[in-house]
Amino acid sequence: MVSVRDARVIAKISAAAAIAWWVGNLAGQPRPVFAAIVPLLVIRSDTTVTLRGSIGRVVGVLAGVGVGLAALAIVSPTAIAVGVVMAVALTIDRGLRALPRLGIDTRNQTAVSALLMLFLSSGVTAYGGTRAWETALGAAVALGADALDNQITRRADRHRAEAGP
């Protein structure tokens, strides 16, 4: 059975994904899938975790796009190139997560984005920009959904406290 807390997180993720897709459509993207994926990956029941995941996802995508573009400038996508790019991207990803006081959660996004850049070896620059933009959009919507949910929770808690037992 789904708890009330889980149901709220499911509703928050679903609404944020739909809004991110809609805003992406308004901005001219016919299928802004990466904008819709971000809320799924970063929204949790804790706002701090959502914030760290959102920032980490954006930073990881930017780093991964950079790694992928650099790799494509040097080599063509082969099995060996993929392995080397993954090793480099995962090392950078671990370094980003280890930065003191930031506490960002990249969730291996640097490697995922670098691999996607290799996969799309043609039109890659436009794709990289779109990927970064959609990720930032999805992160912003996820944070907005979390902030709205926190406001609703605070008001409901205040109302219950005023109503008494």
Secondary structure as UniProt FT lines:
FT   HELIX           4..26
FT   TURN            27..28
FT   HELIX           33..42
FT   HELIX           47..74
FT   HELIX           79..98
FT   TURN            100..102
FT   TURN            107..108
FT   HELIX           109..119
FT   HELIX           124..163
//
